[in-house]
């Protein structure tokens, strides 16, 4: 290969590795691939631009050269193939390619190559919902990247930190996720392209988790505008979904519906099956909040089918939880229980604390409707064990609502009746507190709100009545 061609390939690779994709696009246009490395570098640019068909055709044209390639060329070509399969949603093949590349770079301890191979593997397992495995791979990728001294690593560092932030968010560690996402945004800010937009978008997801819906909508809108410049369908769909969810939580149902229709179109154009499942789950949740239960059920069943086709257990678990809630609202308690228990099984396999907490919370609500208080209390206990440290505002509000529902069914004290339900046995302290509140309210009612007379009825002092009123807020 002539010296000029070698230099052109090296400059293109350096631009890609540094995240300077505008420069990389210009260099790629001027380069006619002649070997695996040049084909791989140009394919990476096409993949970044979302031109997957063109990238696939280019990679296929050079596939036959693999038998005669050197290890470096084969590894770079394998990474490009892994990226191509990843963006097509073909995660098993992406994993296979990345594993081969990892093996090649392990032979000569190329730490930069190892970091990139581990980064791809971590992303594949993140998209498949295997968050603990993805976390270990990303941490190992970070360790390898930090040891690199001979090549630019800031861009790769930003990509790894972004994925760690996403992973820790789904594992329920929001504080760590926020720290990592902000680090990723700083590292990727110079690029201000596709990956910077993705980092902004997911930071918006985290803000939604904190209940900061208006701020989240502003951040996600900025991400959307960044991504719109290059029309990355898959990434735009992610941003659109997040913006729709923020609108849903703010009660802006019409806008949320418009955004989800837009997201569905983008998902179908990019042929992202798992992504389409996520959009449909949000559509089902929207219809549930609007009280359109039959339509919600139909949409959610379709979301589950697509999650199964896309081999994405996380998206399937999310859709099953929402379906369980819809079926519960329809009074189909047996079906609801099956859906929620299947979601819980998947959440346990994924070691996802947030999904386990959510599954247990709605199973507690289900057992209230079934009249089995002890089962409801056990699921609530497990919910609290998993929710510890997780600050998802909506989920916490739902758990508080379910706790109140359980309490209402455990002890009823109204209209002159104090009743404890056998299937909802309270603790001694809870019964004592409720009885005290009940007796005070009844004494004040009989005494016409006169505290002296109420004290006489209960055989206590007026000062004690004053203290009780303050304690119980009566």
N, C-alpha and C positions, 0 to 999 in steps of 0.2 A: 504494500500500500504506500502510495507516495506521501511525502512528509506533509504536504498541504492538507490532504484528506485526513491524516491522523490528527492534525491540529484542529481542523473543523469539528471532528467528532469530540475531541477533548473539550473544546469550548462549549459545544452543545450540552455535553454531560455536566460540565461545571455549572451551566446556567440552570439546568433541571435540578441538580442537587442543591443549589442555593435558593431555589424557589423563584428565580427571575424568569417567569414564563413568557413575558412579553418579548424579552430578548431571545428566549429559547424558540419562540414561534418564528421570529425573523431568521434565526440561524437554521431552523429545520426546513424552512421554505427553500433555502439556498443549498441544502444538502441532498444529494441523491444517494440513498443507502446502497452500499456494496457488500456489507458483511453483517454479522449478527449484532455487533455493538452499535453500528450506525443505525440499523433497522430498529433496535431496541430503544435507542435514544429518541428517534423520531416518533416511534409509537407512543412513548411516554407523553410526548407533547400532544399528540392527537387524543390520547385518553384524557389528559387534563382538559382539553377543549370540549370533551364530550363527544368526539367524533369516533364512536366505537366501531362502526362498520369499516371505516377507512383504516383504523388501527388494526382491526382483525385481518383485513385483506393484506396489509403490509407484513404482519407477523407470519401469516400463512405462506406468503411468497418466499420467506427465508427459512422456513421450518426445516427444509431438507439439508441445510448447511450444518445442522446440529451435530451430525455424525463426524464432521471434520473440524469442529470448532475447538479453540482452546478453552480452558476452564473459565477465564474471565469473560469471554464472549458468551459462553453458554449460560453463565450466571446472570449477566445483565439481560440476556434475552428471556431467561426464565422469570426474572422479576417483572419484566414488561408483560409477559403472558399472565402472570399471577394478578397483576393490576387489571388487565383486560377482563379476566374471568371474574374478578371481584366486582367490578362496576357493572357487569352483566348479571350479577346475582348468582353466579355459578360458584358457590363458596367451596364446595368439595374439591373442585378442580383447582381453584385458586390456592387452597391449602396444600394440595399435592405439589404444585409448582414451587410454592414458597419453601416447602420442606426440602425439595431437591436443591434449591439455591442455598438454603441454610447449610446443607451438607457440604456443598462446594466451598463456601466461604469458611467453613470450619476447618477445612484441610490446611489452608494457609493463614488462618487466624486474621482474616481481613475484618477488622472490627466495624468499619463503616458498612461493609456488605452485610455482616451479621446483624447489625442494628436495623438495616432496611428490611431484611428477610423476617426478622422477629416482629417488626412493625406491621408487615403485611399479615403475618399469622395472627397477631393480636387483634387486628381489625376484623379478620374473618371470624374469629371466635366471638368477638363483641357482637357482630351482626347476627351470629347464630344464637346469641343469648347466653353463651358460656362465659360469664363475666369474671369468674375467679381465674380461669385459665388465661383469659385475655389479659387480666391484670398482671399476672406473673410474666407473661411474654413481653408486655410493654415495659415493665420494670427492668427486665433483662435487656431490652432494646435500649432503654435509657442509660443503663450502665455501660453498654458497648459504645454508645454515641459519645458519652462523656469522656471516654478514653481516646477518642479520635483527636489527633493533633495536626494531621497533614492535609485535611480537607475541610471545607466549610461545613459546620454542623448546626448552625443556629436554626435553619429552616427545618431540618429533621428533628431537632429538639422541640420545636414548636408543634410539629405534627404528633410527636409522641405524647407531649404534655396535653394536647387537646384530647387525644384518645383516652389517656388516663383520667382526665376530668369527666368524660362521658361515662367511663366504666365505674368510677367511684360514685357518680350520681346514681346510677342504677343499682349499685350495691348499698345505697342509703347513706353514704358518707358525704353529705352536702358541703361541709366546711372544707374538706380536702378537695372536693370537686371544684369548688369556687376558686380556691388558690391555684389549682392547676389550669383551669380555663383562663384565668386572668394572665397567667404566665404564658400560655399559648398565644393569647391575643397580642401580648407585647412582642413575642418572638416573630409572629407572622404579620405584624402591622406594616412592615416595609413592603411586603409582597402586595397587600391589599387586593388580593384576588380571591380565587375560589376557596382556598383553605382558611384565609382570614374571615371570609363570610361565614364559613361553616362554624368557626370558633365563636363568632359573635352570635350566631343563631342558637348554638347550644347554651351559651351563657344566658340567653333569653329564656331557654327552657328552665334553667336553674332558678331564675328570678320568678318564673311562674310557680315553681315548687315552694318558694318563700312567700307566695301570695302577693307579690308585687306586680300585679297584672298590667297596669298602665306603663310602668317602667319597662317591663318585659316586652310589651308591644312596640315601644319605641326602639329598643335594641334590635328586635327581630326585623322591624321595618328597615333599619339600616343594613342588616345582613341581606335582606331580600333585594334591596337596591344594588348592593355590591355584587350579588350573584346574578342579577338580571342583566348586567352588562355583557356577560358572556353566554347567557342562556343555558346554564347547567340544569337540565331538567330535574335530575334526581335531587340535587341540592336545593333548587327552588321549591320542590315539593316538600322537602323537610321544613323549610322556612315557612311555607304556606300553612302546613299543618300546625306548626307552633303558634303562628299568628292566629289561626282559627281557634286554637285551644284557649289562648289568652282572651279572645273575644267571647268564647263560650262562658268562661269564668266571670266575665264582666256583664254577662246577660245580653250581649249583642248577637242574638241568634241569627238574624238575617245575614249579617256580615260574615259570621262564622260559616253559614251554609254556602255562601258564594265562594269563599276561600276554599272550602273543601271540594266543591265542584272543580275549581281550578286545579287543586292538588291531584284529584283523580285523573284529570286529563294529562297532567305532567307525568304521573306514575305510569300510565298506560303507554305514553310515548317513549318512555325510557325502559319499558318492559320490566319494571321493578315489582315483582310479585309480592315480596315481603313488605315493601313500602306501600303498595296498594292496600294490603291487609291493615296496616297501621292507619291509613286514611279512612278506610271503611269503619274501623273500630271507633274513630272519632265521630264519624257520621252517626253511628249507632248511639254513641253517648249523647250527641246533640239531640237526636230524636227522643231518647229516653228523658232528657231534661225538659223537652217540650211536651211530654206526655203522650207521644205517638208510639205506643208500645209495640204494636204489631209490626210496624215498619222498622222499628229499632231491632226487633228480633230477627227479621229477615236479613237486614244488613249485617248484623253481627255473625250470623251463621255463615254468610258469604265470606266475611273477614277471617273466620276460623279456617274455612276450606283453603283460602289463599295462603294463610300462614303455614298450613300443613304442606301445601305444594312448594312453598318457598323454604321449607325445613327450618322455620324460625320459631322455636318453642316460646321465646319471650313474647312475641306478638300474639301467639296463640293463647298464652296465659292471660294477657291483658284483655283480649276479646272475650275469653271465657268468663272472666270476672264480671265484665259489663253485662254479658248475656245472663249470668246468674242473677244479677240485680233486676234485669228486665223481667225474667221469668218469675222472680219473687213478687214483683209488683203486679204481675198477672195472676198470682195465686197458684202457679204451677210449682209447688214447693219441692216435689220429688226431682223434677228436671233441674230446678235451680240448685239443689244440693249436689247433683251429679256434676254440673258445670263448675261450681265453686270448688268441689273436692278435686276435680281434674286439674283446675288451675293451681290449687295448692300443691299437688303432686309435682307439677312442672316447676313451680317456684322453688320447691325443695331440691329438685334435681339441678336447677340453675344456681342454687345457694343465694337467691335473691331475697334479701330480708324485706324490702319494701313490698314486693308482691306477696310474700308470705303473710305479712302484717295485714295487707288488704284482703287477702282470701279469708283469713281468720276473722277479721272484722265483720265481713258480710255473712260468714257462716254463723257468727254470734247473732246477727239480726235474724237470720233464717230460723234459728232455734227458738228465738223469742216467739216468732209466728207459729212455730210448732208446739209451743207451750212447755218446752223443756228448759227451764232456767239454769240447771246445773251445766248442761252442755253449752248454753250461751255464755255463762260465766267463765268456763274453761277456755273457750275460744277468745274471749276478751282478754283473759290472762296471757294467752300466747301472743295476742296482738300487741300488748304492751311490751312484752319481752323483745319482739322484733322491731317495734317502732322506736325503741330507745335510741336517741341520737339522730333520728331522722326527722327533718323539719318540713315535710311536705304539708303545706297549709291546708289544702283541700282534704287530704287523707286524715289529718288530725281533726278537722271539723267533722268529718264523717264518723270518726271513732267517738268523739264527744256526743254526737247525736245518738249513736247506738248505745252508748253507756247510759244516757238518759232514758232511752227506751227500755233497757233492761231494768233500770231502777224503778220505773213506773210500774212494771209488771211484778216486781218483787214485793213491794209494799204499797197498798192502796189506802189512802187516808183522806177521805172526803165525804161530805154529806153525812157527817155523824157516824161514819163507819171506819174502823181501823182493821185492815185485813192483811194477813201474810199468806202468800200462796205457797203451798207445800213444795212445788217444783222450783220455786225461786227463793229458797231459804236465805235470809240475810245473815250477816254476821251479827253478833251480840251488839256491837257498837252501832252498826247501821240501824238496827231495830230500836235501840235506845234513843238515838237521835231523832228518828222519824216519830216515835211515840211522843217524845218531848215536844216536837213541833206541833203535832196533832193536838195534844192536850192543851197547849198554850192557845192555839187558834180557837179551839172549842170553848175554852174558858172565857176568852175575850168576846166571843160571839154571844155567849149567854149573859155576859156582864155588860153588854152594850158598849164595849171598848173601854169600860171603866177599869183601870188597872188595880185599884184597891179591892173592888168586888171580885175581880178575876183571881187576885192573890188569896182572898178568903175561900173561894171555891176550890183552889188547889192546895190550900193549907200551907202557903209560903208567904214571904214578905213581899211588899210592893217593890222593894229594891231588886228582889230576885226576878220578879216579872219584867222589870225594866231591862235587866241584864239579858234575860232570855229573848226579849223582843229584838234587842240589838244583835244577839248571836244568830238568830234565825231570820233576821230581816223582815220581821212581821210588824 
